[in-house]
Amino acid sequence: MKNGMIECSVCHSKLVSPTTRGVSRAYDRHKSRVSSKQRALNVLLVVGDCVLVGFQPILVYMCKVDGRFLFSPISVNFLTEVAKVLFAVLMLIFQARRQKVGEKPLLSVSTFVQAARNNVLLAVPALLYAINNYLKFIMQLYFNPATVKMLSNLKVLVIALLLKMIMKRRFSVIQWEALALLLIGISVNQLRSLPEGAAALGLPVTTGAYIYTLIFVTVPSLASVYNEYALKSQYETSIYLQNLFLYGYGAIFNFLGILGTAVVKGPSSFDILQGHSKATMFLICNNAAQGILSSFFFKYADTILKKYSSTVATIFTGIASAALFGHTLTMNFILGISIVFISMHQFFSSLSKVKDEQQNGKLDLDYQDNHRSKESFINMAAGANEEASHRVGSEERKPLLPT
């Protein structure tokens, strides 16, 4: 208190004899300025994600020759992880050169060892991503690109369930209804989409496709939630240093897959460049950029936004696959994508969000000050960007992205 006035350490508002309502209004003004930066970041992430995710199934389809791949999908995943590791190293060097005097050096051995111990949990999502990246190629053998993109939207519901069970995130009734609409939209698009009489691994195509779909939806959903938890639990660690560990683990797991393939099929399959073309090189670059962008989603936004943004890419994938490969845009697809967009708007509407203030009746500053550290982590891990409570801390003055 100075001259009878109190200045907030977060929003720097000066209030005379502040009341709960006065503090809340002052912070709301500060939150609106911070929220505008967060919204700008979210828009950039979504736009970039739409472009990369939209092109991914198309590039995979272009890599097929006579309905099959001439290269090993594991080799593509390995080269993708290597590309992401190189990018993380370059960004770490660039970030280290811009460090100020007195800051802990990013490239020191002690920093690297400590970060490696603190981020060992990233090995779990790295393993799950290695499995998922292989499944992406398998799915392309039984579905066209637009259908694969629509099936991947099922991950949103699975992620929501995992967030609720593991990270205790709450969703309103309207948001659950939006997720139900999402499933309806996907179901409408899938009506009569499978060719009759085809087979997969000796099973009817419906059975094989549904088995792959179940794994294709569950594994990456668990990986995304766990990845967000691991990244945000070590929020002070440089995202490029965390990416270095995540992609390093991924490269190791994919290399083990290549060794396993060589043991089963013979030494000739160890050639990781066998069967590659210009299309596969573009695919590797696209997958690497998509993985890098996803890490920014998980650390600075949330998993729900990442998966919902992929639905926006569906219409682009459908139109592009129709223009390039002659795939038909059926009425089912048009109706399905329309329902998906309605679901997306309903889920992120301000009217659908859970409002803690209405449940509590007032802003309890003393209680939230005592528990702000715990609640801050829970909100980050659950992807809650609303910042409903007035948290006092230095992290709110930090930039959204590393400098």
C-alpha positions, 0 to 999 in steps of 0.5 A: 500500500502506498499513499492509501492505494494498493497496486496489483502486482499482476495487472498494476491497477491502483485502487483506493480501498479496494473491494472484491468487485473492484479487484475483479473488474481491474483484473478483467481489464488486464485479462482482456489484454492478455486474452487478446494475445492468447487469441492471436497465438491460437489463431496462428496455431490453428491456421498453421495446423489446418495447412499442415494437417490438411496436406498430410493425408494427401501427401501420404496418398501421393506416396502410394504406388498401385495401392501400396507403399514402396518404402517402409513407413517406419523409415519415414517416421524415423527421418521425420524425428531426425528432422525435428531433432535437427530443428530443435538443436538449431533453435536451441543454439539460436535461443542460447545466443539471445540469452541475457547476462546472468541467465542460466546457459541453455547449452551447459552440461548441467542444464542438459542433464537436469532437464533430461531427468525432469523430462523423462516422462516425454518417453511415454508420448514418444513411444505412443506417437511412434505407434500412431505414426505407423498407423497413419499409413495403415489407415491410408490403405483402407480409407481415402484421405478425407475419410481418414481426416474425419476418423481422426476427429473421433480423438476429440471425444476420447481426449475429453474423456481422458482430460476429465478422468486424468486431469479433472477438467470440467466440461459443461452440458453444452460442450458435451452436447457439442462432442455428441454432435461431432460424433454424429457428423463423423457418422453421417460422413462414414455412411456407405463409405467403405467399398464392398467385398474388400478385405484387410489382413484376411478379415472383412474390411469392416472388422479390420477397419474398425480395429485399426480405427479403435487403435488409431483413435485411442493411442494418439489421444493418450499420447496427446494428453500425456504430452501436454501434461509432461510439457506443462509440468516442466513449464519453465524448461525451454520448449526447444529443449523439451522437444529435443528429448521428445523427438530424440526418444521418438527417433530411438523408438523408430530406429528400434522398429527399423532394426526389428523389421531388418531382423524379420525381413532381412538386411535389405530392409535396413536401407531407410532410403529405399523406395523414397521419392520427392513426394516422401521428402515433402511428406517428411517435411510436412510431418516434421513441421506438424509435430513441431507445431503440435508441441506449441499447441500442447504447451501454450494452448491445449489439446482440445483446441489442437484436435478441434483445429484439425476438423477445420482441415477436413474440408480442405482435405476433401476438396483437395483430394477431389480435385487431385485424385477425383474422389467424389464429395458426397452429400454425406460428406457435406452434411457431416462437415457442416455438423462438425463445424456447428459442433466446433462453434458450440463447444468454444462458444462463451455461453458453453464454458463452465463459469466458476464465478457463478458457482462460488458467488464471489471471488475468494482472494485469500483462498485462491492465493493460498492454492494458486500454485496447485490450481495454476498447474491443474488449469494448465494441464487441463488446457483451461485458458479462461483464467477465471481466478485472480492469480498473482505471480510472475509467470503472467508477465512472461511472453507467450512464446520463448524469445 
